[in-house]
Amino acid sequence: MSTMKVAGEVQSAAVVINTGSRRGAAASHQAVQGLREAGVPITAVHHVRSGAELAGALARVVAGGHDLLVVGGGDGTVSYAAGLVAGTDVVLGILPLGTANDLARTLEIPGNLADACAAVAQGKVVDIDLGRANGLPFLNVASVGLSVRVAEALSPGLKRRLGPLAYGIATLRSYARHEPFAARLEFPDGDHEPMQLENLLQVAVGNGRHYGGGNTVSPTAGIDDHTLDIYAILAAPLREHVKIARLLRDGSFVGHDRVYHVTSRHVRLVTGPPQSVNLDGEIAAVTPTDFTVERNAVHVVVPQASTSALFDGARAPREPLA
């Protein structure tokens, strides 16, 4: 299925739309209609409004034997769905209806809904890596520190009114209230010596390429490279953080002298005191946290012209959930 149009090969497709996402409610009818007109054989449609409803709907869909699961929503919604289908032959289709839509940006899926529907029907299947944080899935970035406060400040109303600009407003609001913290990075595979870091602004573990409304994890980061990009930003005077912020879009900030950056397949993060962990925009874990990568774990539809990932077909053995 990696080179032919998906709509011609799928027997049964289920659609799950998170109407609580930024564009989910307004676009839900158009999304289903657009997929049908594009030739996707839809046999089940679920509209959900909350995380509890999402979990139940996705569980039913995965148990229903569908070939294709099309998820409309933000990055948190898609990451949760990816965690359920990881290691199976169910193909994931993505309609970017959230605020940041960083996974769609990474995979070169168009933001326009009609074009995204066409990409699901006419695209190719690739396999992408999935990050795990104490067993919980993430596709873009997991982080502690400033990003958690930003996620807490991103109210649904702010995201609906301002879209991606909401991230900048929330960051400014959160920066003044941030408390520096200490962290220890341990590498169970032995590829790096442990790192003890003090006075930190943020620690992040990237599986994908983009996060935070279009920032880049690092110049070499990819969602098909079977590694995690780990970076830690030291607290500093505001003028230094402004310099770093200017380098976030292309990922070159990892070369700044107040940023530590390494790559690994397994890192354990211990903080003092314990910190909440942001997984693709959702506060979902607490340190200490083990971060791992499942290579080639999720089959996903991307546009034919996308160069973001390949279809390798070989998966790593799936580890039991923590």
C-alpha angles and dihedrals in degrees: 000000000000099000107024128079110277097221091061094055106036117095100186130017129187123199124207117186121189101214089189091069119098096266099014100101096044095044103038098099093041091050095055092043092048093051092049092048089050090056103258108150099230115191100165135030126190127184113196132185104189144030092258091054091045093055093050095045094048092047090054092047094050090049091048097075098242120163094212131036114194113196123194116195144067131315094275091055093048093046092053090051091047090055090057097048096039111124094016133098093246109121118222121220120192132212107184104223100146134091105262102018090190095159090056088050091051093048093042093240110159119250093218107096097222091050091047090053090050090049091055091051099040102029134103130248120245131170121237136190122258124211121218127202109193084333096310116122129244131167105187116025140336116203148167130206124031094009091062091056089047091053090049091051093050100095118188089245093053092049093049093049100042106021113197091355087071089076092063093048092048091048093054091049092049100043095071092052097046118122115206115237141190126243140183120210114204125188111206092189090061095235092126136025115250114272122216110196130183135195096023131179096191145345119203136183114202126202097166133038106252136044141155097040099314107337116138123234093216136327091262101037119124139166092232101048097092093231139096122234109219122192135172124196118205120222112257143159114299093254090061092050089050088056091050092046090057089060097049097090096065097028095243090125088088087076093059115114091238093055127081115203131182137152127226142146095234131029131166117209120204119179137187110249104017113266134207115246124226112214111191091324098319122104098227113142144033131222138288086070134173113213119198137164127230105206119221088356102143130049108214136174117240132171115280090247095051115120095185097105145356134224104254098160096205114109130191114243108272114249119224114262116259 
